[in-house]
């Protein structure tokens, strides 16, 4: 069973990461694992973020691609 404070801390950490820039689901998961959060807590947080549209891998991929093209990274690179 997870402690409510663990869930709250994990959620705050994930939102902090997303506050800096858009991130993929996997990136958030890996960062939270490194931080020591339990797998159950991480899954709950990821589901919450997706349900609130804070985390969206499709949007992340589109923004990442757009930013690379804007920097001059084309098909050749």
mmJSON file of the N, C-alpha and C atoms, coordinates in Angstrom:
{"data_MODEL":{"atom_site":{
"group_PDB":["ATOM","ATOM","ATOM","ATOM","ATOM","ATOM","ATOM","ATOM","ATOM","ATOM","ATOM","ATOM","ATOM","ATOM","ATOM","ATOM","ATOM","ATOM","ATOM","ATOM","ATOM","ATOM","ATOM","ATOM","ATOM","ATOM","ATOM","ATOM","ATOM","ATOM","ATOM","ATOM","ATOM","ATOM","ATOM","ATOM","ATOM","ATOM","ATOM","ATOM","ATOM","ATOM","ATOM","ATOM","ATOM","ATOM","ATOM","ATOM","ATOM","ATOM","ATOM","ATOM","ATOM","ATOM","ATOM","ATOM","ATOM","ATOM","ATOM","ATOM","ATOM","ATOM","ATOM","ATOM","ATOM","ATOM","ATOM","ATOM","ATOM","ATOM","ATOM","ATOM","ATOM","ATOM","ATOM","ATOM","ATOM","ATOM","ATOM","ATOM","ATOM","ATOM","ATOM","ATOM","ATOM","ATOM","ATOM","ATOM","ATOM","ATOM","ATOM","ATOM","ATOM","ATOM","ATOM","ATOM","ATOM","ATOM","ATOM","ATOM","ATOM","ATOM","ATOM","ATOM","ATOM","ATOM","ATOM","ATOM","ATOM","ATOM","ATOM","ATOM","ATOM","ATOM","ATOM","ATOM","ATOM","ATOM","ATOM","ATOM","ATOM","ATOM","ATOM","ATOM","ATOM","ATOM","ATOM","ATOM","ATOM","ATOM","ATOM","ATOM","ATOM","ATOM","ATOM","ATOM","ATOM","ATOM","ATOM","ATOM","ATOM","ATOM","ATOM","ATOM","ATOM","ATOM","ATOM","ATOM","ATOM","ATOM","ATOM","ATOM","ATOM","ATOM","ATOM","ATOM","ATOM","ATOM","ATOM","ATOM","ATOM","ATOM","ATOM","ATOM","ATOM","ATOM","ATOM","ATOM","ATOM","ATOM","ATOM","ATOM","ATOM","ATOM","ATOM","ATOM","ATOM","ATOM","ATOM","ATOM","ATOM","ATOM","ATOM","ATOM","ATOM","ATOM","ATOM","ATOM","ATOM","ATOM","ATOM","ATOM","ATOM","ATOM","ATOM","ATOM","ATOM","ATOM","ATOM","ATOM","ATOM","ATOM","ATOM","ATOM","ATOM","ATOM","ATOM","ATOM","ATOM","ATOM","ATOM","ATOM","ATOM","ATOM","ATOM","ATOM","ATOM","ATOM","ATOM","ATOM","ATOM","ATOM","ATOM","ATOM","ATOM","ATOM","ATOM","ATOM","ATOM","ATOM","ATOM"],
"id":[1,2,3,4,5,6,7,8,9,10,11,12,13,14,15,16,17,18,19,20,21,22,23,24,25,26,27,28,29,30,31,32,33,34,35,36,37,38,39,40,41,42,43,44,45,46,47,48,49,50,51,52,53,54,55,56,57,58,59,60,61,62,63,64,65,66,67,68,69,70,71,72,73,74,75,76,77,78,79,80,81,82,83,84,85,86,87,88,89,90,91,92,93,94,95,96,97,98,99,100,101,102,103,104,105,106,107,108,109,110,111,112,113,114,115,116,117,118,119,120,121,122,123,124,125,126,127,128,129,130,131,132,133,134,135,136,137,138,139,140,141,142,143,144,145,146,147,148,149,150,151,152,153,154,155,156,157,158,159,160,161,162,163,164,165,166,167,168,169,170,171,172,173,174,175,176,177,178,179,180,181,182,183,184,185,186,187,188,189,190,191,192,193,194,195,196,197,198,199,200,201,202,203,204,205,206,207,208,209,210,211,212,213,214,215,216,217,218,219,220,221,222,223,224,225,226,227,228,229,230,231],
"type_symbol":["N","C","C","N","C","C","N","C","C","N","C","C","N","C","C","N","C","C","N","C","C","N","C","C","N","C","C","N","C","C","N","C","C","N","C","C","N","C","C","N","C","C","N","C","C","N","C","C","N","C","C","N","C","C","N","C","C","N","C","C","N","C","C","N","C","C","N","C","C","N","C","C","N","C","C","N","C","C","N","C","C","N","C","C","N","C","C","N","C","C","N","C","C","N","C","C","N","C","C","N","C","C","N","C","C","N","C","C","N","C","C","N","C","C","N","C","C","N","C","C","N","C","C","N","C","C","N","C","C","N","C","C","N","C","C","N","C","C","N","C","C","N","C","C","N","C","C","N","C","C","N","C","C","N","C","C","N","C","C","N","C","C","N","C","C","N","C","C","N","C","C","N","C","C","N","C","C","N","C","C","N","C","C","N","C","C","N","C","C","N","C","C","N","C","C","N","C","C","N","C","C","N","C","C","N","C","C","N","C","C","N","C","C","N","C","C","N","C","C","N","C","C","N","C","C","N","C","C","N","C","C"],
"label_atom_id":["N","CA","C","N","CA","C","N","CA","C","N","CA","C","N","CA","C","N","CA","C","N","CA","C","N","CA","C","N","CA","C","N","CA","C","N","CA","C","N","CA","C","N","CA","C","N","CA","C","N","CA","C","N","CA","C","N","CA","C","N","CA","C","N","CA","C","N","CA","C","N","CA","C","N","CA","C","N","CA","C","N","CA","C","N","CA","C","N","CA","C","N","CA","C","N","CA","C","N","CA","C","N","CA","C","N","CA","C","N","CA","C","N","CA","C","N","CA","C","N","CA","C","N","CA","C","N","CA","C","N","CA","C","N","CA","C","N","CA","C","N","CA","C","N","CA","C","N","CA","C","N","CA","C","N","CA","C","N","CA","C","N","CA","C","N","CA","C","N","CA","C","N","CA","C","N","CA","C","N","CA","C","N","CA","C","N","CA","C","N","CA","C","N","CA","C","N","CA","C","N","CA","C","N","CA","C","N","CA","C","N","CA","C","N","CA","C","N","CA","C","N","CA","C","N","CA","C","N","CA","C","N","CA","C","N","CA","C","N","CA","C","N","CA","C","N","CA","C","N","CA","C","N","CA","C","N","CA","C","N","CA","C","N","CA","C","N","CA","C"],
"label_alt_id":[null,null,null,null,null,null,null,null,null,null,null,null,null,null,null,null,null,null,null,null,null,null,null,null,null,null,null,null,null,null,null,null,null,null,null,null,null,null,null,null,null,null,null,null,null,null,null,null,null,null,null,null,null,null,null,null,null,null,null,null,null,null,null,null,null,null,null,null,null,null,null,null,null,null,null,null,null,null,null,null,null,null,null,null,null,null,null,null,null,null,null,null,null,null,null,null,null,null,null,null,null,null,null,null,null,null,null,null,null,null,null,null,null,null,null,null,null,null,null,null,null,null,null,null,null,null,null,null,null,null,null,null,null,null,null,null,null,null,null,null,null,null,null,null,null,null,null,null,null,null,null,null,null,null,null,null,null,null,null,null,null,null,null,null,null,null,null,null,null,null,null,null,null,null,null,null,null,null,null,null,null,null,null,null,null,null,null,null,null,null,null,null,null,null,null,null,null,null,null,null,null,null,null,null,null,null,null,null,null,null,null,null,null,null,null,null,null,null,null,null,null,null,null,null,null,null,null,null,null,null,null],
"label_comp_id":["UNK","UNK","UNK","UNK","UNK","UNK","UNK","UNK","UNK","UNK","UNK","UNK","UNK","UNK","UNK","UNK","UNK","UNK","UNK","UNK","UNK","UNK","UNK","UNK","UNK","UNK","UNK","UNK","UNK","UNK","UNK","UNK","UNK","UNK","UNK","UNK","UNK","UNK","UNK","UNK","UNK","UNK","UNK","UNK","UNK","UNK","UNK","UNK","UNK","UNK","UNK","UNK","UNK","UNK","UNK","UNK","UNK","UNK","UNK","UNK","UNK","UNK","UNK","UNK","UNK","UNK","UNK","UNK","UNK","UNK","UNK","UNK","UNK","UNK","UNK","UNK","UNK","UNK","UNK","UNK","UNK","UNK","UNK","UNK","UNK","UNK","UNK","UNK","UNK","UNK","UNK","UNK","UNK","UNK","UNK","UNK","UNK","UNK","UNK","UNK","UNK","UNK","UNK","UNK","UNK","UNK","UNK","UNK","UNK","UNK","UNK","UNK","UNK","UNK","UNK","UNK","UNK","UNK","UNK","UNK","UNK","UNK","UNK","UNK","UNK","UNK","UNK","UNK","UNK","UNK","UNK","UNK","UNK","UNK","UNK","UNK","UNK","UNK","UNK","UNK","UNK","UNK","UNK","UNK","UNK","UNK","UNK","UNK","UNK","UNK","UNK","UNK","UNK","UNK","UNK","UNK","UNK","UNK","UNK","UNK","UNK","UNK","UNK","UNK","UNK","UNK","UNK","UNK","UNK","UNK","UNK","UNK","UNK","UNK","UNK","UNK","UNK","UNK","UNK","UNK","UNK","UNK","UNK","UNK","UNK","UNK","UNK","UNK","UNK","UNK","UNK","UNK","UNK","UNK","UNK","UNK","UNK","UNK","UNK","UNK","UNK","UNK","UNK","UNK","UNK","UNK","UNK","UNK","UNK","UNK","UNK","UNK","UNK","UNK","UNK","UNK","UNK","UNK","UNK","UNK","UNK","UNK","UNK","UNK","UNK","UNK","UNK","UNK","UNK","UNK","UNK"],
"label_asym_id":["A","A","A","A","A","A","A","A","A","A","A","A","A","A","A","A","A","A","A","A","A","A","A","A","A","A","A","A","A","A","A","A","A","A","A","A","A","A","A","A","A","A","A","A","A","A","A","A","A","A","A","A","A","A","A","A","A","A","A","A","A","A","A","A","A","A","A","A","A","A","A","A","A","A","A","A","A","A","A","A","A","A","A","A","A","A","A","A","A","A","A","A","A","A","A","A","A","A","A","A","A","A","A","A","A","A","A","A","A","A","A","A","A","A","A","A","A","A","A","A","A","A","A","A","A","A","A","A","A","A","A","A","A","A","A","A","A","A","A","A","A","A","A","A","A","A","A","A","A","A","A","A","A","A","A","A","A","A","A","A","A","A","A","A","A","A","A","A","A","A","A","A","A","A","A","A","A","A","A","A","A","A","A","A","A","A","A","A","A","A","A","A","A","A","A","A","A","A","A","A","A","A","A","A","A","A","A","A","A","A","A","A","A","A","A","A","A","A","A","A","A","A","A","A","A","A","A","A","A","A","A"],
"label_entity_id":["1","1","1","1","1","1","1","1","1","1","1","1","1","1","1","1","1","1","1","1","1","1","1","1","1","1","1","1","1","1","1","1","1","1","1","1","1","1","1","1","1","1","1","1","1","1","1","1","1","1","1","1","1","1","1","1","1","1","1","1","1","1","1","1","1","1","1","1","1","1","1","1","1","1","1","1","1","1","1","1","1","1","1","1","1","1","1","1","1","1","1","1","1","1","1","1","1","1","1","1","1","1","1","1","1","1","1","1","1","1","1","1","1","1","1","1","1","1","1","1","1","1","1","1","1","1","1","1","1","1","1","1","1","1","1","1","1","1","1","1","1","1","1","1","1","1","1","1","1","1","1","1","1","1","1","1","1","1","1","1","1","1","1","1","1","1","1","1","1","1","1","1","1","1","1","1","1","1","1","1","1","1","1","1","1","1","1","1","1","1","1","1","1","1","1","1","1","1","1","1","1","1","1","1","1","1","1","1","1","1","1","1","1","1","1","1","1","1","1","1","1","1","1","1","1","1","1","1","1","1","1"],
"label_seq_id":[1,1,1,2,2,2,3,3,3,4,4,4,5,5,5,6,6,6,7,7,7,8,8,8,9,9,9,10,10,10,11,11,11,12,12,12,13,13,13,14,14,14,15,15,15,16,16,16,17,17,17,18,18,18,19,19,19,20,20,20,21,21,21,22,22,22,23,23,23,24,24,24,25,25,25,26,26,26,27,27,27,28,28,28,29,29,29,30,30,30,31,31,31,32,32,32,33,33,33,34,34,34,35,35,35,36,36,36,37,37,37,38,38,38,39,39,39,40,40,40,41,41,41,42,42,42,43,43,43,44,44,44,45,45,45,46,46,46,47,47,47,48,48,48,49,49,49,50,50,50,51,51,51,52,52,52,53,53,53,54,54,54,55,55,55,56,56,56,57,57,57,58,58,58,59,59,59,60,60,60,61,61,61,62,62,62,63,63,63,64,64,64,65,65,65,66,66,66,67,67,67,68,68,68,69,69,69,70,70,70,71,71,71,72,72,72,73,73,73,74,74,74,75,75,75,76,76,76,77,77,77],
"pdbx_PDB_ins_code":[null,null,null,null,null,null,null,null,null,null,null,null,null,null,null,null,null,null,null,null,null,null,null,null,null,null,null,null,null,null,null,null,null,null,null,null,null,null,null,null,null,null,null,null,null,null,null,null,null,null,null,null,null,null,null,null,null,null,null,null,null,null,null,null,null,null,null,null,null,null,null,null,null,null,null,null,null,null,null,null,null,null,null,null,null,null,null,null,null,null,null,null,null,null,null,null,null,null,null,null,null,null,null,null,null,null,null,null,null,null,null,null,null,null,null,null,null,null,null,null,null,null,null,null,null,null,null,null,null,null,null,null,null,null,null,null,null,null,null,null,null,null,null,null,null,null,null,null,null,null,null,null,null,null,null,null,null,null,null,null,null,null,null,null,null,null,null,null,null,null,null,null,null,null,null,null,null,null,null,null,null,null,null,null,null,null,null,null,null,null,null,null,null,null,null,null,null,null,null,null,null,null,null,null,null,null,null,null,null,null,null,null,null,null,null,null,null,null,null,null,null,null,null,null,null,null,null,null,null,null,null],
"Cartn_x":[0.844,0.0,0.886,0.457,1.265,0.794,1.733,1.467,1.028,0.002,-0.511,0.573,1.454,2.522,3.514,3.755,4.624,4.007,2.724,2.015,2.055,1.847,1.873,3.272,4.299,5.678,6.029,5.604,5.881,5.174,3.946,3.192,3.834,4.233,4.902,6.194,6.953,8.209,7.961,6.977,6.662,6.189,5.358,4.882,6.029,6.969,8.15,8.955,9.146,9.867,9.153,7.836,7.061,7.013,7.267,7.29,8.48,9.548,10.735,10.557,9.992,9.768,8.895,8.374,7.589,8.491,7.952,8.724,7.875,8.563,7.859,7.493,6.565,6.143,7.349,8.134,9.298,10.315,10.518,11.474,11.044,9.771,9.263,9.412,9.062,9.154,10.583,11.533,12.938,13.431,13.094,13.539,12.954,11.684,11.044,11.645,11.977,12.625,13.974,14.737,16.047,15.908,14.799,14.547,14.121,13.787,13.473,11.999,11.128,9.699,9.333,8.36,7.898,7.152,7.239,6.611,5.105,4.434,2.992,2.677,3.478,3.3,3.545,4.586,4.928,3.777,3.23,2.123,0.907,0.594,-0.551,-0.332,0.872,1.187,1.114,1.686,1.659,0.229,-0.607,-2.016,-2.723,-2.44,-3.039,-2.6,-1.307,-0.788,-1.397,-1.557,-2.165,-3.642,-4.337,-5.767,-6.012,-5.059,-5.174,-4.563,-4.045,-3.412,-2.114,-1.5,-0.193,0.918,0.648,1.625,1.003,1.648,1.113,2.292,2.563,3.724,3.611,2.416,2.241,2.633,2.14,2.468,3.969,4.568,5.998,6.773,6.396,7.094,6.963,5.78,5.573,6.423,6.443,7.234,8.73,9.171,10.582,11.016,10.211,10.524,10.538,9.533,9.452,10.685,11.083,12.252,13.538,13.689,14.879,14.903,13.766,13.705,13.986,13.496,13.706,15.19,15.917,17.349,18.194,17.567,18.317,18.681,18.118,18.339,17.317,17.72,16.799,16.951,16.431,16.474,17.903,18.793,20.187,20.92,20.561,21.242,20.606],
"Cartn_y":[-1.184,0.0,1.243,2.237,3.452,4.502,5.234,6.339,7.541,8.244,9.406,10.461,10.607,11.6,11.192,9.884,9.414,9.764,9.525,9.827,11.328,12.121,13.574,14.067,13.528,13.913,13.508,12.324,11.839,12.708,13.051,13.903,15.28,15.842,17.149,17.096,16.009,15.86,15.774,14.978,14.829,16.152,16.878,18.169,19.174,19.09,19.948,19.665,18.388,18.017,18.545,18.401,18.872,20.399,21.046,22.502,23.076,22.299,22.748,22.628,21.489,21.243,20.018,19.84,18.652,17.413,16.317,15.087,13.887,12.8,11.568,10.817,9.885,9.046,8.273,7.723,6.933,7.796,9.005,9.889,10.192,10.479,10.748,9.493,8.337,7.086,6.808,6.947,6.685,7.651,8.908,9.903,9.607,9.192,8.876,7.603,6.625,5.412,5.75,6.601,7.022,7.748,8.455,9.212,8.286,7.026,6.054,5.831,6.339,6.12,4.684,4.123,2.762,2.699,1.546,1.344,1.651,1.223,1.452,2.953,3.686,5.138,5.79,5.37,5.932,5.719,4.513,4.221,5.085,5.262,6.114,7.544,8.047,9.418,9.55,8.585,8.641,8.605,7.757,7.703,9.029,9.621,10.915,11.987,12.046,13.058,12.898,11.668,11.426,11.797,11.494,11.809,13.315,14.061,15.523,16.209,15.396,15.886,16.65,16.406,17.003,16.215,14.947,14.042,13.405,13.624,13.121,12.822,11.538,11.149,11.643,11.68,12.169,13.65,14.441,15.87,16.062,15.253,15.33,15.077,14.03,13.68,14.792,15.368,16.452,17.674,18.033,19.192,18.927,17.731,17.373,17.469,16.918,16.955,18.394,19.15,20.55,21.336,21.13,21.847,21.455,20.181,19.742,20.329,20.354,20.929,22.429,23.09,24.53,24.852,23.944,24.148,23.858,23.34,23.028,21.572,20.731,19.292,18.756,18.533,18.022,16.542,16.044,14.606,14.107,14.939,14.517,14.278,14.949,14.793,13.659],
"Cartn_z":[0.0,0.0,0.0,-0.714,-0.817,0.172,0.662,1.576,0.749,1.238,0.506,0.315,1.279,1.149,0.056,-0.1,-1.188,-2.536,-2.664,-3.899,-4.188,-3.176,-3.328,-3.715,-3.074,-3.401,-4.827,-5.22,-6.577,-7.61,-7.327,-8.246,-8.353,-7.243,-7.254,-8.065,-7.906,-8.627,-10.133,-10.533,-11.953,-12.551,-11.832,-12.325,-12.427,-11.498,-11.55,-12.823,-13.135,-14.36,-15.6,-15.619,-16.769,-16.834,-15.71,-15.688,-16.446,-16.537,-17.255,-18.757,-19.19,-20.612,-20.775,-21.981,-22.315,-22.211,-21.717,-21.568,-21.98,-22.307,-22.652,-21.375,-21.527,-20.403,-19.862,-20.762,-20.349,-19.599,-20.061,-19.409,-17.97,-17.787,-16.439,-15.573,-16.14,-15.394,-14.942,-15.838,-15.504,-14.433,-14.578,-13.586,-12.206,-12.18,-10.9,-10.284,-11.126,-10.624,-10.003,-10.691,-10.164,-8.835,-8.686,-7.459,-6.313,-6.65,-5.609,-5.341,-6.188,-5.977,-6.355,-5.659,-5.921,-7.254,-7.889,-9.204,-9.17,-8.114,-7.973,-7.934,-7.208,-7.096,-8.453,-9.132,-10.44,-11.422,-11.458,-12.374,-12.083,-10.815,-10.444,-10.917,-10.711,-11.119,-12.644,-13.359,-14.82,-15.353,-14.782,-15.209,-14.933,-13.772,-13.437,-14.437,-14.715,-15.639,-17.026,-17.478,-18.789,-18.782,-17.708,-17.635,-17.632,-17.106,-17.053,-18.273,-19.206,-20.444,-20.183,-19.04,-18.755,-19.441,-19.698,-20.283,-21.51,-22.66,-23.923,-24.847,-25.08,-25.886,-27.324,-27.865,-29.241,-29.334,-28.379,-28.347,-28.146,-27.248,-27.014,-28.31,-29.041,-30.288,-31.324,-31.425,-32.387,-32.031,-30.768,-30.332,-30.49,-30.155,-30.279,-31.731,-32.635,-34.066,-34.578,-34.199,-34.622,-34.165,-32.918,-32.388,-33.108,-33.455,-34.183,-35.594,-36.251,-37.601,-37.564,-36.534,-36.38,-36.175,-35.527,-35.29,-36.52,-37.546,-38.735,-38.881,-38.009,-38.132,-39.107,-40.324,-41.335,-41.523,-42.605,-42.893,-43.018,-43.523,-43.709,-42.413,-41.382,-40.101,-39.347],
"occupancy":[1.0,1.0,1.0,1.0,1.0,1.0,1.0,1.0,1.0,1.0,1.0,1.0,1.0,1.0,1.0,1.0,1.0,1.0,1.0,1.0,1.0,1.0,1.0,1.0,1.0,1.0,1.0,1.0,1.0,1.0,1.0,1.0,1.0,1.0,1.0,1.0,1.0,1.0,1.0,1.0,1.0,1.0,1.0,1.0,1.0,1.0,1.0,1.0,1.0,1.0,1.0,1.0,1.0,1.0,1.0,1.0,1.0,1.0,1.0,1.0,1.0,1.0,1.0,1.0,1.0,1.0,1.0,1.0,1.0,1.0,1.0,1.0,1.0,1.0,1.0,1.0,1.0,1.0,1.0,1.0,1.0,1.0,1.0,1.0,1.0,1.0,1.0,1.0,1.0,1.0,1.0,1.0,1.0,1.0,1.0,1.0,1.0,1.0,1.0,1.0,1.0,1.0,1.0,1.0,1.0,1.0,1.0,1.0,1.0,1.0,1.0,1.0,1.0,1.0,1.0,1.0,1.0,1.0,1.0,1.0,1.0,1.0,1.0,1.0,1.0,1.0,1.0,1.0,1.0,1.0,1.0,1.0,1.0,1.0,1.0,1.0,1.0,1.0,1.0,1.0,1.0,1.0,1.0,1.0,1.0,1.0,1.0,1.0,1.0,1.0,1.0,1.0,1.0,1.0,1.0,1.0,1.0,1.0,1.0,1.0,1.0,1.0,1.0,1.0,1.0,1.0,1.0,1.0,1.0,1.0,1.0,1.0,1.0,1.0,1.0,1.0,1.0,1.0,1.0,1.0,1.0,1.0,1.0,1.0,1.0,1.0,1.0,1.0,1.0,1.0,1.0,1.0,1.0,1.0,1.0,1.0,1.0,1.0,1.0,1.0,1.0,1.0,1.0,1.0,1.0,1.0,1.0,1.0,1.0,1.0,1.0,1.0,1.0,1.0,1.0,1.0,1.0,1.0,1.0,1.0,1.0,1.0,1.0,1.0,1.0,1.0,1.0,1.0,1.0,1.0,1.0],
"B_iso_or_equiv":[0.0,0.0,0.0,0.0,0.0,0.0,0.0,0.0,0.0,0.0,0.0,0.0,0.0,0.0,0.0,0.0,0.0,0.0,0.0,0.0,0.0,0.0,0.0,0.0,0.0,0.0,0.0,0.0,0.0,0.0,0.0,0.0,0.0,0.0,0.0,0.0,0.0,0.0,0.0,0.0,0.0,0.0,0.0,0.0,0.0,0.0,0.0,0.0,0.0,0.0,0.0,0.0,0.0,0.0,0.0,0.0,0.0,0.0,0.0,0.0,0.0,0.0,0.0,0.0,0.0,0.0,0.0,0.0,0.0,0.0,0.0,0.0,0.0,0.0,0.0,0.0,0.0,0.0,0.0,0.0,0.0,0.0,0.0,0.0,0.0,0.0,0.0,0.0,0.0,0.0,0.0,0.0,0.0,0.0,0.0,0.0,0.0,0.0,0.0,0.0,0.0,0.0,0.0,0.0,0.0,0.0,0.0,0.0,0.0,0.0,0.0,0.0,0.0,0.0,0.0,0.0,0.0,0.0,0.0,0.0,0.0,0.0,0.0,0.0,0.0,0.0,0.0,0.0,0.0,0.0,0.0,0.0,0.0,0.0,0.0,0.0,0.0,0.0,0.0,0.0,0.0,0.0,0.0,0.0,0.0,0.0,0.0,0.0,0.0,0.0,0.0,0.0,0.0,0.0,0.0,0.0,0.0,0.0,0.0,0.0,0.0,0.0,0.0,0.0,0.0,0.0,0.0,0.0,0.0,0.0,0.0,0.0,0.0,0.0,0.0,0.0,0.0,0.0,0.0,0.0,0.0,0.0,0.0,0.0,0.0,0.0,0.0,0.0,0.0,0.0,0.0,0.0,0.0,0.0,0.0,0.0,0.0,0.0,0.0,0.0,0.0,0.0,0.0,0.0,0.0,0.0,0.0,0.0,0.0,0.0,0.0,0.0,0.0,0.0,0.0,0.0,0.0,0.0,0.0,0.0,0.0,0.0,0.0,0.0,0.0,0.0,0.0,0.0,0.0,0.0,0.0],
"pdbx_formal_charge":[null,null,null,null,null,null,null,null,null,null,null,null,null,null,null,null,null,null,null,null,null,null,null,null,null,null,null,null,null,null,null,null,null,null,null,null,null,null,null,null,null,null,null,null,null,null,null,null,null,null,null,null,null,null,null,null,null,null,null,null,null,null,null,null,null,null,null,null,null,null,null,null,null,null,null,null,null,null,null,null,null,null,null,null,null,null,null,null,null,null,null,null,null,null,null,null,null,null,null,null,null,null,null,null,null,null,null,null,null,null,null,null,null,null,null,null,null,null,null,null,null,null,null,null,null,null,null,null,null,null,null,null,null,null,null,null,null,null,null,null,null,null,null,null,null,null,null,null,null,null,null,null,null,null,null,null,null,null,null,null,null,null,null,null,null,null,null,null,null,null,null,null,null,null,null,null,null,null,null,null,null,null,null,null,null,null,null,null,null,null,null,null,null,null,null,null,null,null,null,null,null,null,null,null,null,null,null,null,null,null,null,null,null,null,null,null,null,null,null,null,null,null,null,null,null,null,null,null,null,null,null],
"auth_seq_id":[1,1,1,2,2,2,3,3,3,4,4,4,5,5,5,6,6,6,7,7,7,8,8,8,9,9,9,10,10,10,11,11,11,12,12,12,13,13,13,14,14,14,15,15,15,16,16,16,17,17,17,18,18,18,19,19,19,20,20,20,21,21,21,22,22,22,23,23,23,24,24,24,25,25,25,26,26,26,27,27,27,28,28,28,29,29,29,30,30,30,31,31,31,32,32,32,33,33,33,34,34,34,35,35,35,36,36,36,37,37,37,38,38,38,39,39,39,40,40,40,41,41,41,42,42,42,43,43,43,44,44,44,45,45,45,46,46,46,47,47,47,48,48,48,49,49,49,50,50,50,51,51,51,52,52,52,53,53,53,54,54,54,55,55,55,56,56,56,57,57,57,58,58,58,59,59,59,60,60,60,61,61,61,62,62,62,63,63,63,64,64,64,65,65,65,66,66,66,67,67,67,68,68,68,69,69,69,70,70,70,71,71,71,72,72,72,73,73,73,74,74,74,75,75,75,76,76,76,77,77,77],
"auth_comp_id":["UNK","UNK","UNK","UNK","UNK","UNK","UNK","UNK","UNK","UNK","UNK","UNK","UNK","UNK","UNK","UNK","UNK","UNK","UNK","UNK","UNK","UNK","UNK","UNK","UNK","UNK","UNK","UNK","UNK","UNK","UNK","UNK","UNK","UNK","UNK","UNK","UNK","UNK","UNK","UNK","UNK","UNK","UNK","UNK","UNK","UNK","UNK","UNK","UNK","UNK","UNK","UNK","UNK","UNK","UNK","UNK","UNK","UNK","UNK","UNK","UNK","UNK","UNK","UNK","UNK","UNK","UNK","UNK","UNK","UNK","UNK","UNK","UNK","UNK","UNK","UNK","UNK","UNK","UNK","UNK","UNK","UNK","UNK","UNK","UNK","UNK","UNK","UNK","UNK","UNK","UNK","UNK","UNK","UNK","UNK","UNK","UNK","UNK","UNK","UNK","UNK","UNK","UNK","UNK","UNK","UNK","UNK","UNK","UNK","UNK","UNK","UNK","UNK","UNK","UNK","UNK","UNK","UNK","UNK","UNK","UNK","UNK","UNK","UNK","UNK","UNK","UNK","UNK","UNK","UNK","UNK","UNK","UNK","UNK","UNK","UNK","UNK","UNK","UNK","UNK","UNK","UNK","UNK","UNK","UNK","UNK","UNK","UNK","UNK","UNK","UNK","UNK","UNK","UNK","UNK","UNK","UNK","UNK","UNK","UNK","UNK","UNK","UNK","UNK","UNK","UNK","UNK","UNK","UNK","UNK","UNK","UNK","UNK","UNK","UNK","UNK","UNK","UNK","UNK","UNK","UNK","UNK","UNK","UNK","UNK","UNK","UNK","UNK","UNK","UNK","UNK","UNK","UNK","UNK","UNK","UNK","UNK","UNK","UNK","UNK","UNK","UNK","UNK","UNK","UNK","UNK","UNK","UNK","UNK","UNK","UNK","UNK","UNK","UNK","UNK","UNK","UNK","UNK","UNK","UNK","UNK","UNK","UNK","UNK","UNK","UNK","UNK","UNK","UNK","UNK","UNK"],
"auth_asym_id":["A","A","A","A","A","A","A","A","A","A","A","A","A","A","A","A","A","A","A","A","A","A","A","A","A","A","A","A","A","A","A","A","A","A","A","A","A","A","A","A","A","A","A","A","A","A","A","A","A","A","A","A","A","A","A","A","A","A","A","A","A","A","A","A","A","A","A","A","A","A","A","A","A","A","A","A","A","A","A","A","A","A","A","A","A","A","A","A","A","A","A","A","A","A","A","A","A","A","A","A","A","A","A","A","A","A","A","A","A","A","A","A","A","A","A","A","A","A","A","A","A","A","A","A","A","A","A","A","A","A","A","A","A","A","A","A","A","A","A","A","A","A","A","A","A","A","A","A","A","A","A","A","A","A","A","A","A","A","A","A","A","A","A","A","A","A","A","A","A","A","A","A","A","A","A","A","A","A","A","A","A","A","A","A","A","A","A","A","A","A","A","A","A","A","A","A","A","A","A","A","A","A","A","A","A","A","A","A","A","A","A","A","A","A","A","A","A","A","A","A","A","A","A","A","A","A","A","A","A","A","A"],
"auth_atom_id":["N","CA","C","N","CA","C","N","CA","C","N","CA","C","N","CA","C","N","CA","C","N","CA","C","N","CA","C","N","CA","C","N","CA","C","N","CA","C","N","CA","C","N","CA","C","N","CA","C","N","CA","C","N","CA","C","N","CA","C","N","CA","C","N","CA","C","N","CA","C","N","CA","C","N","CA","C","N","CA","C","N","CA","C","N","CA","C","N","CA","C","N","CA","C","N","CA","C","N","CA","C","N","CA","C","N","CA","C","N","CA","C","N","CA","C","N","CA","C","N","CA","C","N","CA","C","N","CA","C","N","CA","C","N","CA","C","N","CA","C","N","CA","C","N","CA","C","N","CA","C","N","CA","C","N","CA","C","N","CA","C","N","CA","C","N","CA","C","N","CA","C","N","CA","C","N","CA","C","N","CA","C","N","CA","C","N","CA","C","N","CA","C","N","CA","C","N","CA","C","N","CA","C","N","CA","C","N","CA","C","N","CA","C","N","CA","C","N","CA","C","N","CA","C","N","CA","C","N","CA","C","N","CA","C","N","CA","C","N","CA","C","N","CA","C","N","CA","C","N","CA","C","N","CA","C","N","CA","C","N","CA","C","N","CA","C","N","CA","C"],
"pdbx_PDB_model_num":[1,1,1,1,1,1,1,1,1,1,1,1,1,1,1,1,1,1,1,1,1,1,1,1,1,1,1,1,1,1,1,1,1,1,1,1,1,1,1,1,1,1,1,1,1,1,1,1,1,1,1,1,1,1,1,1,1,1,1,1,1,1,1,1,1,1,1,1,1,1,1,1,1,1,1,1,1,1,1,1,1,1,1,1,1,1,1,1,1,1,1,1,1,1,1,1,1,1,1,1,1,1,1,1,1,1,1,1,1,1,1,1,1,1,1,1,1,1,1,1,1,1,1,1,1,1,1,1,1,1,1,1,1,1,1,1,1,1,1,1,1,1,1,1,1,1,1,1,1,1,1,1,1,1,1,1,1,1,1,1,1,1,1,1,1,1,1,1,1,1,1,1,1,1,1,1,1,1,1,1,1,1,1,1,1,1,1,1,1,1,1,1,1,1,1,1,1,1,1,1,1,1,1,1,1,1,1,1,1,1,1,1,1,1,1,1,1,1,1,1,1,1,1,1,1,1,1,1,1,1,1]
}}}
